[in-house]
Amino acid sequence: MANTTVDPLLEEIIGPTPGQLLRKRVFGHQGLMIGAVVLVLITLVALFAPQLAPHDPYAQSLVARMKPPVFLGGTWEHPLGTDHLGRDYLSRLIYGARVSLMIGAIAAAISGVIGTAMGVAAGYFGGRVDAVVTFLINVRLAMPVVLVALAVVAILGGSLTVVIMVLGFLLWDRFAVVMRASTRQVREREYVAAARAIGASTPRLLLTEIMPNILNNLIVVVTLEMAHAILLEAALSFLGLGVQPPTPSWGLMVSEGKNMMLFEPWLVLIPGAVLFVMVLAINLMGDGLRDVTAPENRN
Amino acid sequence: MLQFILKRLGLAILVALTVSFISFSLLFLAGDPAAALAGETASGEDIEAIRVLYGFDRPMLVQYGEWLWSAVRGNFGESYYFKLPVSSLIAERLSVTMMLGVCGITFALLMAVPLGVLAAMRPNSIIDRIALFLSVAGQALPSFWFGLILIVVFAIQLRWLPVSGAATWAHFVMPTIVLGYYAMPAIMRLTRAGMLEVLSSDYIRTARAKGASELRVMFRHALRNAIIPVVSLAAVQMGFMLGGSIVVESIFALHGAGYLAWESIARNDLPTVQALILIFSMFYIVFNFLADVLNAWLDPRMRSS
């Protein structure tokens, strides 16, 4: 924060620095701030799950099955009630945040590495490399994601690792599309030509000139794909071919509550609402990041 | 134009071939298909007999070629579970899924286009904010959860609609809303962006200067041009939606191709799963191709790229 020492009069003449402008855009963007705050809260809950959860999320109790939540006449012993096996719903929700965030983050990281490598190569080298990558993107888009993911998980067996790997290897398309387009734009800039003229090697050009300048777009896609992966995991688990019981996954909780939906709709409403809020927060953050980093919104 | 179409057609066929190879390879991802088919109690000889019977002992590429050649002629083999030809199983179920897809995309367009136009007419107004909220919320709404909520409210509490099945039009109302809502945000955003761009162009100012009514300017002049990319997006979304119908069909027990896919996956009925992956991919490829051709036909600038 070197700017704080600048003479106020001088600051009025030279105007705000780019860093100050960025901070102003970030903190002035409602959606981005709401999304970021909610996501930070959920992440903290996930990190401190053992300290925060009132009960063991796996502990069953046959005498305390389907206790209602506090707001439906339950007790504070189980603030959000218990499920059909008498497991504390709040504790399962808290541990479920870990599962969702972990799957989202790792799947987005895997697909991010694959998609970025493909997209940057296509955008930078063009020609045949571009043709091959564009073709692969087309093939990937033609495959129905849910169907293929379900089939592969069914074949390999539903475990956390399999679900993460399948999603990671399926969701790279948007990374490839966006990184290809951004690289093509950046490649034509003068500073890239200048670096090339002074004899920078291709890996060096990619790492020090191209990558830093497409990083903002990459971060936006990472957040959006993380949300996508979390939603897909929930859908797979809901269909019974994702994360397997007794792991606390929000999609699985909705699926388990579905049979009692007629009498105890809260069993379905609570985990779905939490999932909705989390995905909404990540999307708001992604959209917000796109707004504040988009060149047309500068100044 | 013809050159463009031929090029796109060639690309579409190549994509289709690659997808067919990937869906065929699923059989081998499962390990030994003969052992899986024979069951856990089968002896080594039984497995060998099944291997020869189904031709699993031959090289993979030969099997692929044969499978593809039969598939092109509409023969996808026999379902492991139903012991019926896969093609007739799918043909029976596909009409429900197609019906759902058409209803879904119609619902999405009927919601998204007017909302997008209204939002573009008054940027930052209440309507614009509502439209933005609906689209942001739509992208975050888990479709299976949305479907269950509709069931709780409209089928169980209010008793307006049947819970599940496909007997009458009323059975399609909730599935249509769930599937259509999934496609709505993208169409709405594109309509809004397209309208905003068109509305700032010279010919709209000219039309207004001539004294054309606001309604006429909007629909006769602006929407006609803004709708082009929307139509091709709708075609692409239709392809995506058919693939996504698996979740919706399983919630509402709608016995379409998506439901068949779910059942077949759960039962390890690989010939059916392979055929369904291929067919859903084909829908996407065909709709994408049609969207490309439509774009090129309406906008000659697209033909060069």
Interface residues (C-beta under 8 A of the other chain):
Chain A: G31 F135 N138 V139 L141 A142 M143 P144 V145 V146 L147 V148 L150 A151 V152 A154 I155 L156 A227 L231 A234 A235 F238 L239 G240 L241 G251 V254 K258 M261 L262 P265 V268 L269 G272 L275 F276 V279 L280 N283 L284 D287
Chain B: L11 L14 V15 A16 T18 V19 I22 S23 L26 L29 A30 V136 A137 Q139 A140 L141 P142 S143 F144 W145 L148 I149 I151 V152 I156 F240 L242 G243 G244 I246 V247 S250 A261 W262 I265 A266 N268 V273 L276 I277 F280 S281 Y284 I285 N288
